[in-house]
């Protein structure tokens, strides 16, 4: 089980890679880097990162081609493309080929972090959907209730599924602790979270 969200930066400017590494490591992410598309795709195959930050202007293999290869390797990997002012049309094209979002140079690190957090939510939901399809979580709820829909969320709160998934997929139990200690959340909902957590713990132990 991966301990931290893993982010891969593919950019031919080593200085940009180093800036991203420094900034994102401080945010408690594991950061990998590649200076060209071929090296980046090799890392994607081996590591299956949660997020890929992909520069569109790469030598030999351009960013659009790299994006298409990433989606063939694993369609659930979230790709955020990096573009300059003069390549906005290419960024929009990347969205058509499956990019989650784009950020522009010069990079606004605060905005980039917000995009990454949104991307991780998408990644977690995709993981939850795959688990539901395999019926791994079928014992997490009683016979009288259906599997929780991740769209059923509290305002300004994470969904019940995301809380449990963060704890056991990303090893981040902050949200779970907040839910368990919040007096506004009912006992039944807390018990529900514990049941989901138990199923996830058992499944992760088998991997």
ChimeraX attribute file (.defattr): number of C-alpha atoms within 10 A of each C-alpha:
attribute: neighborCount
match mode: 1-to-1
recipient: residues
	/A:1	10
	/A:2	11
	/A:3	13
	/A:4	16
	/A:5	18
	/A:6	20
	/A:7	25
	/A:8	25
	/A:9	26
	/A:10	30
	/A:11	24
	/A:12	19
	/A:13	13
	/A:14	13
	/A:15	10
	/A:16	16
	/A:17	21
	/A:18	14
	/A:19	13
	/A:20	22
	/A:21	20
	/A:22	12
	/A:23	16
	/A:24	19
	/A:25	13
	/A:26	10
	/A:27	10
	/A:28	11
	/A:29	15
	/A:30	18
	/A:31	22
	/A:32	18
	/A:33	22
	/A:34	20
	/A:35	18
	/A:36	23
	/A:37	25
	/A:38	16
	/A:39	12
	/A:40	21
	/A:41	19
	/A:42	13
	/A:43	17
	/A:44	20
	/A:45	12
	/A:46	8
	/A:47	13
	/A:48	19
	/A:49	22
	/A:50	22
	/A:51	24
	/A:52	28
	/A:53	24
	/A:54	29
	/A:55	29
	/A:56	26
	/A:57	19
	/A:58	19
	/A:59	13
	/A:60	9
	/A:61	13
	/A:62	15
	/A:63	25
	/A:64	23
	/A:65	14
	/A:66	21
	/A:67	25
	/A:68	15
	/A:69	16
	/A:70	23
	/A:71	16
	/A:72	11
	/A:73	14
	/A:74	13
	/A:75	13
	/A:76	19
	/A:77	24
	/A:78	26
	/A:79	27
	/A:80	26
	/A:81	27
	/A:82	25
	/A:83	22
	/A:84	16
	/A:85	10
	/A:86	9
	/A:87	14
	/A:88	15
	/A:89	10
	/A:90	17
	/A:91	26
	/A:92	14
	/A:93	13
	/A:94	23
	/A:95	17
	/A:96	10
	/A:97	14
	/A:98	19
	/A:99	23
	/A:100	20
	/A:101	19
	/A:102	21
	/A:103	21
	/A:104	17
	/A:105	10
	/A:106	10
	/A:107	15
	/A:108	10
	/A:109	14
	/A:110	9
	/A:111	11
	/A:112	19
	/A:113	14
	/A:114	10
	/A:115	16
	/A:116	22
	/A:117	13
	/A:118	14
	/A:119	21
	/A:120	18
	/A:121	15
	/A:122	17
	/A:123	17
	/A:124	20
	/A:125	19
	/A:126	15
	/A:127	16
	/A:128	18
	/A:129	14
	/A:130	12
	/A:131	15
	/A:132	14
	/A:133	11
	/A:134	10
	/A:135	12
	/A:136	15
	/A:137	19
	/A:138	16
	/A:139	13
	/A:140	21
	/A:141	16
	/A:142	11
	/A:143	9
	/A:144	5
	/A:145	8
	/A:146	10
	/A:147	15
	/A:148	16
	/A:149	11
	/A:150	14
	/A:151	10
	/A:152	11
	/A:153	14
	/A:154	9
	/A:155	7
	/A:156	6
	/A:157	11
	/A:158	17
	/A:159	19
	/A:160	23
	/A:161	21
	/A:162	21
	/A:163	23
	/A:164	26
	/A:165	23
	/A:166	20
	/A:167	19
	/A:168	20
	/A:169	20
	/A:170	16
	/A:171	15
	/A:172	17
	/A:173	15
	/A:174	11
	/A:175	17
	/A:176	21
	/A:177	12
	/A:178	12
	/A:179	19
	/A:180	17
	/A:181	10
	/A:182	10
	/A:183	9
	/A:184	8
	/A:185	12
	/A:186	12
	/A:187	11
	/A:188	9
	/A:189	13
	/A:190	16
	/A:191	12
	/A:192	17
	/A:193	20
	/A:194	16
	/A:195	18
	/A:196	21
	/A:197	21
	/A:198	17
	/A:199	17
	/A:200	20
	/A:201	16
	/A:202	11
	/A:203	14
	/A:204	12
	/A:205	8
	/A:206	6
	/A:207	6
